[in-house]
Amino acid sequence: MKTKCILLLIAGLVIGVVTMGLIIDDEHFVSTDEMVELAMEECDALNAEGLAELMMGEEIYTLIDVRQKVEHYYGYIPGSVILPRGSMEFNIGSEKFWESEGIYKPMKDEVIVVYCKKGSRGALAAHSLKHMGYSKVYYLEGGFKKWELAYPDYVEKNLNALGGCHEEEDTGGC
Amino acid sequence: MKGNLKERLETLAVVVLLPIFTAVILFQLKQTTSNPVKPKAILQANRQIAADHSSYKLLQQDFTDPRDVTEACLTCHTKRDEEIMATAHWRWERETVLPDGREVSIGKKNLINNFCTGAVGNNGSCMRCHIGYGWKDKSFDFEDPRNIDCLVCHDNTGTYFKQKGEAGMPATKETANKFYSVPDYNYISANVGLPKRENCGICHFYGGGGNNVKHGDLEESLLDCSREIDVHMTSEGIDMQCTDCHLTENHNIKGKLYSVSAMNKNRIGCEQCHTDAPHQNRIYDNHIEKVACQTCHIPTYAKGNGTKLWWDWSTAGDTKDGQPYHESDVDGNHNYLTIKGNFVWDDNVEPEYYWFNGTADHYVTGDKIDETPVKINELMGNYKDSEAKIWPVKVHRGKQIYDTGTNELINLKLWAKNEGEGAFWKDFDYDTAAVLGMEYVGREYSGSYDFVRSDVYWPLSHQVAPKEQTLSCKECHSRDGRLSELNDFYMPGKTYEAYIDWFGMISVILSILGVLSHAIGRYVFSVKRKRKENS
């Protein structure tokens, strides 16, 4: 009788654990924030200082801007390739794409850093790349904004792609 | 009999003590958590209703000079001019003792910052935000009550504006243009009342040359905002005006700006309405001793529009084909202006956190630069300071001009109406602008300049979030949380020592081993006992 009780208890525990596991596996995100939070938990982050160090080092890396083109042209980190998140999974492994960018296609074990405006899209993109088998993927913590604030002199823009700059308007004074 | 007595005593103990323990625990719980205290606020709308000024003949005269309106106001509102003239809004300075003991008189009148660097010498432009008429140069008469601009604060029509570039004067027939018309003084003076957000905002929202450039938490979206932007000022809710919190007595408006003031007095606080134990939750309320309400309740700022976080004057003056130009970022904010240099803007910004005891040190004009970045207004306080609390702060970082010969920040002449007058915004010549700016304030300029990093600190108090968006515990009580830069105290979840972690880990392992050994021991001995019994 005692043995039966113990067996039943163990069986109950196993069923409970399996059920919980199934529930967790089947979980839907309540909000986008939760989705981003999970991506951030499961991916490695690199802060602006870390990226600067990487850029000055000798390790091979690929820096990807996953924002939309129009966002990129207004200001981007030097050396970054624009690969909007919407088409990233399709182009990341495409020889044709990387040829058009004039650089080698990143290997799955090479360092890839992805960034967006403030870090959320970058984390989701990094999460996606990780699932695609890229093993050294980082997202830039705080995104382009943090970079811009940390290294305001190391920012490039391509306003010609947007139609150029504008004449001065009266913006003096307080 | 003895055993029976013991059992009875045990039963009695359980029957009597258990309810007592339960009652004590419930009482403690009730004391720890209950509904938050309802704030007690008397809003401006309920406090005072302005008299109907439309019937006063005195205000129906044909005003050609706004000073005549002031004179008419003072006919009935006697002595108010004396009140006004005692305020920092009028004087643009106040006597202050700095944390290092220096007794100085500081304010917008004489301080240098890393936005437009300083008002003095650029009167035509900057003094548009003075509550007076015509402070165009040093000849302005601070003792003449006719120079007070009553309307800029008390106009309730939304039609009264001071004209840009006219040293605080509204448009006249001679200066009116497509942007500024001559105010209808009869209509405006007939519709005066207590200041509304629009009145305060016309200066406090646009300081630094545009909306939300300076404060980060004060900007035009507050004129008609959602609960998410500000629970107090939202037009969807309580719709509070500035003076509902910034209580005012004899024109002394409480609650001051730490970019231009230093001492811990004349302040306002959330407890005015919310009490100093508002949560009815002992754990939360205990935080108030060391954590400002704003820290948890303003998780982000610049929620309606972006704010300027970086300003690099060293790049200003660049032209294209000889013409000044501007560029914008993807959000439409200027990030380069020939007249001002490079900027970085951001919105929905997480604050930085500092200890702050209500006092601020200041770089006073003429101080030597002894550290970089130059702290224009360093917030004072630390964990051991009983007055200090952790505050959310906007830090505006920049590079601004300084004299490499004297090692002091420079007063620049930025503004002039016309080219050729030496103002940087017209002629883009730093050297001339420095010579003229320094000359105006009577300071020495060595003739050589460069740019130095500087920081300005803005404690945040506006854009309070709805309670469901308040910071959660783990956002601070974690190793990489928001307070990770504050390292002068122990904080659960954040602070850790490796040897304590090891000690804890070893204790856990030893406990588990102890339990396992005990269980194995019992099992072994029970088996042995059974064997012995069977044999």
Interface residues (C-beta under 8 A of the other chain):
Chain A: V70 E71 Y74 G75 K117 K118 K145 E148 L149 P152 D153 K157 L159 C165 H166 E167 E168 E169 T171 G172 G173 C174
Chain B: F115 C116 A119 N122 S125 C126 R128 C129 K164 G165 Y206 G207 G208 G209 G210 L309 W310 D312 K320 Q323 P324 Y325 H326 E327 S328 D329 V330 H334 N335 L337 T338 I339 K340 N342 V344 D346 N348 R397 L414 W415 W425
